[in-house]
Amino acid sequence: MHDYYFKHLDKEKKAKIKEKYKKEYAGSDFQKRITRLLVYSIIAIVFGLGLIIYSIIRPEELVGNLLIAIPLFIAAIIFLIGRYYAKLMILNKIALKEKN
């Protein structure tokens, strides 16, 4: 894992950089993609939980539903982590610009 400059800043500087991020990227294509990743991951988690609950109710279909639910959860977690790091890279870029 990389060591990001943004992570080492104090709260006031982080808030200032986040505010600048909101101004620069509001309504941008990047922000739409980040939001889309969040929506996809929430839908995948809800659908996976629904499959697990259905499997508990109907145990004869347990293996098939778990074979679908587990990769779905893994994909949702990867989407959330990717979303976090993509946003962190942009925040770090803004912080480094402000530093210089």
C-alpha positions as CSV (number, residue, x, y, z in Angstrom):
1,M,0.0,0.0,0.0
2,H,1.3,3.4,-0.9
3,D,2.0,6.2,1.6
4,Y,-0.3,9.1,0.6
5,Y,0.5,12.7,1.5
6,F,-3.2,13.4,2.1
7,K,-3.4,10.8,5.0
8,H,-0.7,12.7,7.0
9,L,-2.4,16.1,6.9
10,D,-4.3,17.6,9.9
11,K,-8.1,17.9,10.0
12,E,-8.2,21.5,8.8
13,K,-6.1,20.9,5.7
14,K,-8.0,17.7,4.9
15,A,-11.3,19.6,5.2
16,K,-9.9,22.4,2.9
17,I,-8.8,19.9,0.3
18,K,-12.1,18.0,0.5
19,E,-13.9,21.3,-0.1
20,K,-11.7,22.0,-3.1
21,Y,-12.4,18.5,-4.4
22,K,-16.2,19.1,-4.1
23,K,-15.9,22.3,-6.1
24,E,-13.7,20.9,-8.8
25,Y,-15.3,17.5,-9.3
26,A,-19.0,18.3,-8.6
27,G,-21.0,16.9,-11.5
28,S,-17.9,15.6,-13.3
29,D,-17.7,12.3,-15.0
30,F,-15.3,11.0,-12.3
31,Q,-17.8,11.8,-9.6
32,K,-20.6,10.1,-11.5
33,R,-18.4,6.9,-11.8
34,I,-17.6,7.0,-8.1
35,T,-21.3,7.3,-7.3
36,R,-22.1,4.5,-9.7
37,L,-19.6,2.2,-8.0
38,L,-21.2,2.9,-4.6
39,V,-24.7,2.2,-6.0
40,Y,-23.5,-1.1,-7.6
41,S,-21.8,-2.2,-4.4
42,I,-24.9,-1.5,-2.3
43,I,-27.1,-3.3,-4.7
44,A,-24.7,-6.3,-4.7
45,I,-24.6,-6.4,-0.9
46,V,-28.4,-6.2,-0.6
47,F,-28.9,-8.9,-3.2
48,G,-26.3,-11.1,-1.6
49,L,-28.0,-10.7,1.8
50,G,-31.3,-11.5,0.2
51,L,-29.9,-14.7,-1.2
52,I,-28.4,-15.8,2.1
53,I,-31.7,-15.1,3.9
54,Y,-33.6,-17.0,1.2
55,S,-31.1,-19.9,1.7
56,I,-31.8,-20.0,5.4
57,I,-35.5,-20.1,4.7
58,R,-35.1,-22.7,1.9
59,P,-32.1,-24.9,2.9
60,E,-32.4,-27.2,-0.1
61,E,-31.0,-24.5,-2.4
62,L,-28.2,-23.5,0.1
63,V,-25.1,-24.4,-2.0
64,G,-26.3,-22.8,-5.2
65,N,-27.3,-19.6,-3.5
66,L,-24.0,-19.4,-1.5
67,L,-22.0,-19.9,-4.8
68,I,-23.7,-16.8,-6.1
69,A,-23.8,-14.7,-2.8
70,I,-20.1,-15.1,-1.8
71,P,-18.6,-13.9,-5.1
72,L,-21.2,-11.1,-5.1
73,F,-20.0,-9.9,-1.7
74,I,-16.4,-10.1,-2.8
75,A,-17.1,-8.0,-5.9
76,A,-19.0,-5.5,-3.8
77,I,-16.1,-5.2,-1.4
78,I,-13.7,-4.8,-4.2
79,F,-15.9,-2.0,-5.7
80,L,-16.0,-0.2,-2.4
81,I,-12.2,-0.4,-1.9
82,G,-11.5,0.7,-5.5
83,R,-13.9,3.6,-5.0
84,Y,-12.0,4.6,-1.8
85,Y,-8.6,4.5,-3.4
86,A,-9.7,6.3,-6.6
87,K,-11.0,9.1,-4.5
88,L,-7.9,9.1,-2.3
89,M,-5.6,9.4,-5.3
90,I,-7.5,12.5,-6.5
91,L,-7.4,14.0,-3.0
92,N,-3.7,13.3,-2.8
93,K,-3.1,14.9,-6.2
94,I,-5.0,18.0,-5.0
95,A,-3.0,18.0,-1.7
96,L,0.3,17.8,-3.5
97,K,-0.7,20.6,-5.9
98,E,-1.5,22.8,-2.9
99,K,1.7,21.9,-1.2
100,N,3.9,23.3,-4.0
